[in-house]
């Protein structure tokens, strides 16, 4: 079931109350979306499917137009999430790393929603949760843009559940930054912020320099964000791919409610695809009796899925999400 913004808030509140984090996979293709929902179904866990600007403009979705990409992404995800066998899986759709001149156009469509005809029924589809990439913004620009999103939602008469970023690739964010960024938004638009993404010593991608991850920073920022907003605020952990299992568990215990997963996820899928073509070279010759079945997309995607789904389930288990699909949301 694709959750709306209010249901997404309830799912994050459940994660904080019961001490688990929800895996947020930056899904790069329709096949990756299917595999993530299948892993969540098997684990009986909630899952976050998130998309970034490069997915929305990429060949699988927008083919150059990010809003067209958003429409295709939402329709495909909703059609899958709201049908058997995934109807009992709590699915959150999140916008991640949206930046550049098209930011407001993309996020306006995500917030206001799009009309789609699914199996003869017209439905309005929304993003469950919203964030934007603040890495190239000043603090004032970040506040201004987040407030613009709040105004858009208010004018459209729809709820908005926000994740606000601050320096996620810049070491450990000083606690005072929470006051400077969260407090102005909460004062002008109370009740929209539910996730806070400060820097806590991780970094995007892979690195051989180690990760100065600080669970203490997670705990301090969770406490301060909750005090500013007057309600529990989960920490969104960016750059999780290089973290060991022990660090992930410590982060969850300290207040991480959402764990972004992209680089390692992409590597698993791409290596599996590489293995498929390396081990099926003979079958791809036109003289081979099985060449057509091998060449079809279903061949490589089934091969990738068999290797990828167990890794997603394992990641969910590490974050404590197994068996948490019945968190009072559905």
Secondary structure, DSSP 8 states (H G I E B T S, - for coil): -B--HHHHHHHHHHHHHHT--EEEEE--SHHHHHHHHHHHHHHT--EEEEE-HHHHHSTTTTTT-HHHHHHHHHHHHHHHHTSTTSTTS-EEEEE-S--STTHHHHHHHHHH-EEEEETTEEEEE--SEE----TTS-HHHHHHHHHHHHHHHHHHT----EEEEE-TTSSB--HHHHHHHHHHHHHHSTT-EEEEEE-BS--SS--SS-----HHHHHHHHHHHHHHHTS--EEEE---TT--HHHHHHHHHHTEEEEEE-HHHHHHHHHHHHHHHHH-TGGGSTTSTTHHHHHSHHHHHHHHHHHHHHHHHHHHHHTT-TT-S-SS--
